[in-house]
Amino acid sequence: MDRWQYTSAFVVQFRPSTDVAAGRFQGIVEHVATGDATRFGSLEELLDFVARVLSDVDDPGREACSNTTSP
């Protein structure tokens, strides 16, 4: 399997309170390769987590995401 297939993979679970039309996003996101996960309360928080993880994957010398919580 190519490295990118799992290092760039995420599982996103949205809470029932998510309302895309209203711009309300809530749930949990997990990075498949590392298991790092966090809860998010907005689209911005979701995208920030993904950006941090992908940045860490692109630069393996950096520490893993430090702002993660258990789902």
MARMIDO-282773 format. One record per residue: residue number from 1; x, y, z of N, C-alpha, C, O in turn. Coordinates in pm, 1 decimal, padded with zeros to 6 digits. Layout:
<gumar NUM <X Y Z> <X Y Z> <X Y Z> <X Y Z>>
...
END
This chain:
<gumar 1 <00086.0 -00119.2 00000.0> <00000.0 00000.0 00000.0> <00089.6 00124.2 00000.0> <00187.3 00130.6 00074.6>>
<gumar 2 <00056.8 00220.1 -00081.8> <00131.5 00344.6 -00085.0> <00117.2 00417.4 00047.0> <00011.5 00415.3 00109.9>>
<gumar 3 <00226.1 00482.4 00088.1> <00228.7 00554.6 00216.1> <00114.1 00655.5 00228.4> <00051.5 00665.5 00333.9>>
<gumar 4 <00086.7 00729.6 00121.9> <-00014.9 00835.6 00128.5> <-00154.3 00779.5 00154.6> <-00240.6 00851.0 00205.4>>
<gumar 5 <-00177.6 00653.4 00121.0> <-00311.6 00597.8 00136.5> <-00354.7 00588.6 00281.8> <-00474.2 00593.8 00310.8>>
<gumar 6 <-00260.6 00575.2 00373.2> <-00300.5 00570.2 00513.0> <-00253.8 00692.2 00591.7> <-00316.8 00727.7 00691.4>>
<gumar 7 <-00146.2 00756.8 00550.4> <-00100.4 00873.2 00625.6> <-00190.0 00994.4 00603.8> <-00187.5 01088.8 00682.8>>
<gumar 8 <-00267.7 00992.1 00498.6> <-00358.1 01103.6 00470.0> <-00503.8 01065.9 00492.3> <-00593.9 01135.6 00445.6>>
<gumar 9 <-00527.4 00956.4 00563.3> <-00665.3 00909.1 00584.0> <-00717.8 00951.0 00721.4> <-00647.2 00944.0 00822.0>>
<gumar 10 <-00843.8 00994.7 00722.3> <-00910.9 01037.0 00845.0> <-01049.1 00972.7 00852.3> <-01112.7 00946.8 00750.2>>
<gumar 11 <-01093.6 00947.7 00973.9> <-01231.4 00904.5 00997.3> <-01300.4 01020.8 01067.5> <-01251.7 01071.3 01168.6>>
<gumar 12 <-01413.2 01062.3 01013.5> <-01489.0 01173.2 01072.0> <-01627.5 01122.0 01108.5> <-01698.5 01065.9 01025.0>>
<gumar 13 <-01664.7 01142.2 01234.0> <-01798.2 01104.5 01279.9> <-01868.9 01232.3 01324.9> <-01822.4 01302.0 01415.1>>
<gumar 14 <-01981.3 01261.5 01260.9> <-02057.0 01382.1 01293.8> <-02164.5 01350.0 01395.7> <-02229.8 01245.9 01388.8>>
<gumar 15 <-02182.0 01441.3 01490.6> <-02287.9 01427.2 01590.5> <-02422.2 01458.5 01524.8> <-02427.9 01528.5 01423.7>>
<gumar 16 <-02529.9 01406.1 01583.3> <-02663.1 01433.4 01527.6> <-02696.8 01583.2 01522.2> <-02780.3 01625.8 01442.4>>
<gumar 17 <-02631.6 01661.9 01607.2> <-02658.6 01806.4 01609.6> <-02595.3 01880.7 01492.7> <-02619.0 02000.4 01476.5>>
<gumar 18 <-02515.3 01812.6 01410.6> <-02455.9 01876.0 01293.0> <-02566.9 01918.0 01196.7> <-02658.7 01841.4 01167.4>>
<gumar 19 <-02555.9 02041.0 01148.9> <-02651.4 02094.8 01051.5> <-02570.9 02169.7 00946.1> <-02538.6 02287.3 00963.0>>
<gumar 20 <-02539.1 02101.1 00838.4> <-02453.5 02158.1 00735.0> <-02513.6 02286.8 00679.0> <-02442.2 02385.2 00659.9>>
<gumar 21 <-02642.8 02286.7 00652.8> <-02708.6 02405.1 00596.2> <-02694.6 02526.5 00687.5> <-02686.7 02639.8 00640.0>>
<gumar 22 <-02691.5 02502.7 00818.5> <-02677.8 02611.7 00915.2> <-02531.8 02641.0 00947.9> <-02502.3 02733.1 01024.0>>
<gumar 23 <-02439.9 02562.6 00890.4> <-02298.3 02584.6 00916.9> <-02253.2 02532.2 01052.0> <-02152.1 02577.3 01105.8>>
<gumar 24 <-02328.3 02436.2 01107.5> <-02295.6 02381.3 01239.9> <-02236.6 02240.7 01221.5> <-02303.4 02149.5 01173.0>>
<gumar 25 <-02109.9 02226.1 01261.6> <-02038.9 02098.8 01248.7> <-01987.6 02057.4 01385.6> <-01915.1 02132.8 01450.5>>
<gumar 26 <-02024.7 01938.8 01429.5> <-01978.7 01887.9 01558.3> <-01951.5 01739.2 01544.7> <-02025.2 01667.9 01476.6>>
<gumar 27 <-01845.8 01692.6 01609.5> <-01816.8 01550.1 01604.5> <-01677.0 01517.5 01649.9> <-01616.4 01590.4 01728.4>>
<gumar 28 <-01625.9 01405.1 01598.3> <-01494.1 01353.9 01632.1> <-01421.9 01322.5 01502.0> <-01482.0 01271.8 01407.2>>
<gumar 29 <-01292.3 01352.9 01498.0> <-01209.1 01318.7 01382.9> <-01087.6 01242.2 01433.9> <-01028.6 01276.9 01536.2>>
<gumar 30 <-01051.1 01136.0 01359.3> <-00936.3 01054.2 01396.9> <-00845.8 01033.5 01275.7> <-00892.8 01007.9 01164.9>>
<gumar 31 <-00716.4 01045.0 01298.7> <-00617.5 01017.9 01194.9> <-00590.0 00868.4 01196.0> <-00550.5 00813.5 01298.9>>
<gumar 32 <-00610.2 00802.4 01083.6> <-00601.8 00656.5 01075.6> <-00462.5 00605.1 01111.3> <-00450.6 00509.7 01188.2>>
<gumar 33 <-00358.3 00665.4 01058.0> <-00222.6 00613.5 01075.5> <-00171.9 00624.2 01218.3> <-00100.7 00535.3 01265.0>>
<gumar 34 <-00207.1 00731.5 01288.9> <-00152.6 00753.3 01423.5> <-00252.8 00727.5 01534.6> <-00213.6 00703.7 01648.9>>
<gumar 35 <-00380.5 00731.9 01503.1> <-00482.7 00718.3 01606.5> <-00509.3 00847.7 01680.7> <-00593.4 00850.8 01770.6>>
<gumar 36 <-00438.6 00956.1 01644.6> <-00466.2 01086.2 01706.4> <-00609.7 01125.2 01675.3> <-00655.5 01112.9 01561.7>>
<gumar 37 <-00679.6 01172.2 01777.0> <-00820.2 01207.6 01758.5> <-00853.5 01330.2 01841.2> <-00787.9 01359.5 01941.1>>
<gumar 38 <-00956.2 01401.0 01798.1> <-01002.8 01516.3 01874.2> <-01149.5 01540.2 01844.7> <-01200.3 01502.0 01739.3>>
<gumar 39 <-01215.5 01602.6 01937.3> <-01353.3 01648.4 01914.7> <-01346.6 01785.0 01849.1> <-01254.4 01862.5 01874.4>>
<gumar 40 <-01444.0 01814.1 01765.4> <-01449.8 01946.1 01703.7> <-01590.5 02002.3 01717.9> <-01688.9 01928.3 01719.4>>
<gumar 41 <-01597.8 02133.0 01728.0> <-01725.6 02200.9 01742.7> <-01755.0 02297.1 01629.3> <-01853.7 02370.6 01632.2>>
<gumar 42 <-01667.5 02295.7 01528.6> <-01687.3 02381.6 01412.2> <-01608.5 02324.3 01294.9> <-01517.9 02243.0 01313.4>>
<gumar 43 <-01643.3 02366.7 01176.7> <-01570.2 02325.2 01057.8> <-01425.5 02372.3 01067.5> <-01334.1 02300.9 01026.1>>
<gumar 44 <-01404.6 02490.0 01121.2> <-01269.4 02543.8 01136.6> <-01184.8 02453.4 01227.3> <-01068.7 02427.2 01196.0>>
<gumar 45 <-01240.6 02405.7 01338.4> <-01166.6 02316.6 01427.1> <-01133.4 02184.1 01358.2> <-01023.6 02131.2 01375.1>>
<gumar 46 <-01227.3 02130.9 01281.2> <-01203.8 02008.2 01206.4> <-01088.2 02027.4 01108.3> <-00995.6 01946.5 01103.8>>
<gumar 47 <-01094.5 02134.0 01030.5> <-00991.4 02159.7 00930.2> <-00856.6 02192.1 00993.6> <-00752.7 02156.2 00938.2>>
<gumar 48 <-00856.2 02259.8 01109.0> <-00730.6 02288.2 01180.2> <-00661.9 02158.8 01222.3> <-00540.4 02145.4 01208.0>>
<gumar 49 <-00739.4 02063.0 01274.4> <-00682.9 01934.5 01315.1> <-00622.9 01863.0 01193.7> <-00510.0 01814.3 01200.0>>
<gumar 50 <-00696.8 01856.6 01085.0> <-00648.5 01789.3 00964.5> <-00520.2 01857.7 00915.1> <-00424.3 01789.8 00878.3>>
<gumar 51 <-00518.0 01988.7 00914.1> <-00399.7 02061.6 00867.9> <-00279.4 02033.4 00957.6> <-00168.8 02012.8 00907.6>>
<gumar 52 <-00299.7 02032.3 01090.1> <-00189.9 02002.9 01183.1> <-00134.6 01863.2 01158.9> <-00013.1 01844.7 01150.6>>
<gumar 53 <-00223.1 01765.4 01147.6> <-00178.3 01626.8 01129.1> <-00104.4 01612.3 00996.5> <00002.6 01551.7 00992.2>>
<gumar 54 <-00158.9 01666.1 00890.0> <-00093.1 01654.7 00760.3> <00041.6 01726.2 00760.4> <00135.3 01680.9 00694.7>>
<gumar 55 <00052.5 01835.3 00831.8> <00179.2 01905.8 00844.7> <00280.4 01817.8 00917.3> <00397.0 01812.3 00878.2>>
<gumar 56 <00236.7 01748.8 01022.9> <00325.0 01658.3 01096.3> <00367.7 01541.3 01009.1> <00482.6 01497.7 01017.0>>
<gumar 57 <00277.7 01489.7 00926.4> <00309.0 01377.8 00837.7> <00411.6 01421.3 00733.0> <00501.5 01344.8 00698.2>>
<gumar 58 <00397.8 01544.1 00683.0> <00490.5 01596.1 00583.0> <00628.0 01623.2 00641.9> <00727.6 01622.9 00569.5>>
<gumar 59 <00634.7 01646.8 00773.5> <00760.3 01676.8 00842.1> <00773.8 01580.8 00959.8> <00745.2 01619.2 01073.3>>
<gumar 60 <00817.0 01455.9 00935.5> <00819.7 01353.8 01039.7> <00907.4 01388.9 01159.0> <00893.8 01326.2 01264.0>>
<gumar 61 <00995.8 01485.7 01147.2> <01080.1 01526.3 01259.4> <01005.4 01604.2 01365.5> <01053.1 01619.1 01478.0>>
<gumar 62 <00889.3 01653.4 01329.9> <00808.4 01730.3 01425.5> <00737.1 01636.0 01519.1> <00714.4 01519.5 01486.2>>
<gumar 63 <00701.3 01686.9 01637.3> <00626.4 01604.9 01733.1> <00486.0 01580.9 01681.7> <00434.4 01657.2 01600.0>>
<gumar 64 <00424.5 01473.5 01730.6> <00285.5 01443.4 01696.1> <00195.8 01553.2 01749.2> <00237.2 01631.8 01834.4>>
<gumar 65 <00074.4 01559.5 01700.0> <-00021.5 01660.1 01743.3> <-00031.7 01660.4 01894.3> <-00048.8 01554.7 01955.0>>
<gumar 66 <-00021.8 01774.9 01955.4> <-00026.6 01782.8 02101.2> <-00163.9 01820.8 02152.7> <-00189.6 01809.3 02272.5>>
<gumar 67 <-00251.8 01865.2 02066.2> <-00385.0 01909.3 02108.9> <-00490.3 01805.5 02076.6> <-00594.9 01838.5 02020.7>>
<gumar 68 <-00464.2 01680.6 02110.9> <-00561.4 01576.9 02081.2> <-00625.5 01528.6 02208.3> <-00567.1 01536.1 02316.3>>
<gumar 69 <-00745.1 01479.4 02194.4> <-00818.9 01423.7 02307.9> <-00873.8 01289.0 02268.4> <-00889.1 01259.0 02150.0>>
<gumar 70 <-00902.6 01210.3 02365.2> <-00965.1 01081.9 02335.7> <-01108.2 01105.3 02294.5> <-01176.2 01191.3 02350.5>>
<gumar 71 <-01155.0 01028.9 02196.3> <-01293.8 01048.1 02148.1> <-01397.0 01013.0 02249.5> <-01516.6 01024.3 02222.4>>
END
